[in-house]
Amino acid sequence: MSEDPLPKLRALCTALPETSERLSHGEPTWFVRGRKTFVTYSDHHHDDRVGFWCAAPPGTQETLVAAEPDRFFRPPYVGHRGWLGVYLDVPVDWLEVGEIVTEAYRVVAPARLVAALDEA
């Protein structure tokens, strides 16, 4: 990993409507309207890897982890709820990460914010 992925992840998360960032369990975490978490950064917090955890549509976690376990994982604590883990210490396709972050937002955001996102 040649550069810190946090600034790029932060930019993707904060570009979405009514998002905010604050530390949660010692890691940068992004919320919709200050309440609902949709992405949590993971910098060696639970293992020796850098990545993030995010909300995901049903079935996404299983599909991506099975297809590419070197890039995706089932995160602790929230994996049983279908959340997806994405490694950032491997070559990263930032367009794909942007899509994953946007889908995480869609999973937790209120319908009005999702509609506003679709109109943009």
N, C-alpha and C positions, 0 to 999 in steps of 0.2 A: 504494500500500500504506500504510494508515493506522497499523497497529500491527504490532509485531514478531510474526511467526507462530511463532517458536521455542517460546515457552511452551506454546502449544496443541498443537504437534506433540509436544513432550516429554511432555505429560500423556497423550496418546493412546498413545505408545510405552511409557511406564513403567507404564501401567495393565495391561499384559499380563503373564502369569505368568513369573517368573524372568528378567526383563529387567534390563539394566544399561546405563548410558551412560558413554562415555568418548570423548575426542578420538581421531580417526583421520584422518590426513592434514590435521590442523588444523581439522576440523569435528566437531561433536557427532554421535555415531554410537551406535546402539542395537543391543545384542547379546542373543541368547538364551543363557542360562547362561554369559555372559561370553565366548563363543567365536564364535558364528555371527552375522554381521551381517544385520539385516533392513531397517534404514532408516539412511540417511546424509543429514544436512542439507547443503545446498549454498548458502552465502551468498557469492555473487560469486566463488567459488573458481575456476571454469573459464570464466566469462563474466560478463556484467553482470546476471544474473538471480538471484532467490532461489527456492529450491525444495528438493526432496528426491529422493533416489533410493531405490528399494526393490525387494526381490525381488518377483516377480509370477508367477502361474500361467502356464503356456504359452499363448501367443496373446494375452495381455492387452495387452502393450506394443503390438503391431501394431494391434490393434483400437482402443485408445484414442487412440494417436497419429494414426492415420488419421482418426478421427472428430472429434477436437478438438485440433489441433496448437497452438492458442493456450494450452492448459491442460496438455498432456502432451507428453513428448519422450523420445527415446532417449538415455540418459545416456552420457557417455564411459566408457571402461574396462570397464563392466559391461553396457552395452546389448546387446552381442552375446550375452550369456547370458540375455537376455529381461527384464532389469531395467527398471523403469519410472521415468521422471522425471516429477515433478509440480511445476508452477510454483506458487509461493505469493505471487507479486507481481501476481496477478490476483484478481478476486473469487473467494473460496474457499468451497466447500460443505464445511463441516467434518464433516458427517455422512458424506459421500462419502469424505473423506480418512480418517476413522475406519475405514471399511470397507476402504479400500485398505491402510492400515497393518495391520489385522487379517489380511488376506489375505497380506501380506508375511510376517507372523509365522508363519502356517500353512505357508507354503512352506518355511521353514527350521527350525521347531521340531520336536523329537522327537514321535513319535506320542502319548506319554503326556501331554505338555503340551497338544497340540491337543485330545485327549480331555477333559482338565480344562477347557479353554476352552469346549468344547461343552456341558459339564455345568453351567457357571456361568450 
